[in-house]
């Protein structure tokens, strides 16, 4: 879902088209991140590795980007 969502986002220039897909990607990353913390034994190098750090960075980036785009949309409506 994450890869397909990224491809779908790149094809649509409108923020309203991006919004629902980005929310789905955010939820998917959150669930994967939660699963990693629920079962850290699956990681040989421990829970804090490149994969979980990259996911954390992606979650933060999506959260910030979403906030910026929503604030722009609200300013345009007013």
N, C-alpha and C positions, 0 to 999 in steps of 0.2 A: 504494500500500500504506500509506503513512504516514497519509493522510487517512482511509482506511477503518479502519485500526487505531485511530485516535483516536475515531472514532464508536463502534466496538465496545467500547472501554474505557468510554466514558461510559454504556453501557447495563448494565454488570455491576457490582454493588456489592461483589463478593468480590475479595480480593486475588489469590487463586489464579486467578481468571479474567483478571485484569489482567496477571499475570506473563508469560505466554507472548507475549501481544500486545505488551507493552512491550519484551520482549527482541527481538522482530522489528523494532519501530520503531527501537530502538537500533542494531541491526545495519544496517538500511537507511540511517540517518543516517551511520553510520561509513563505509559504502561510498561514499555520495555525497560525504562530506567527503574521503575518500581520493582519489576521482576528481578532485575540484577541485584538490587539490594535485599530482596527476599531470599535469594539463593546465591550468596557470594561464593560458595564452594565450586560453582561452575567455572570460575576464573582462576587459572593457575597462578597468576601474578597478584591476586588480591582484587578487591573491589575497586580500588583506585588505580585504574590503568588507562591507556590511551583511549580505549573505546568508551568508557563511562565519562571520561573528561570531555571527549568530543561530543557526546550526547548532551552533557550539561551545557556546553557552549552553544550547541544548536538550540536547545530549549530557551536559553537566555536570549539568543539572537531572534528567534521567532517571537518571543514575548515582547521585546523592544520594538521590532519591526511592526508587529500588529498594533501596538499602542500608538506608534507614530502615524500609521496609515489611518487608524480610526479617528485620531484627533484631526487630521487633515480633512477627512470626510465630513466630520461634524462642523468644521469651520466653513466648508463650502456650502453646507445646507443653510447655515444662518445667513 
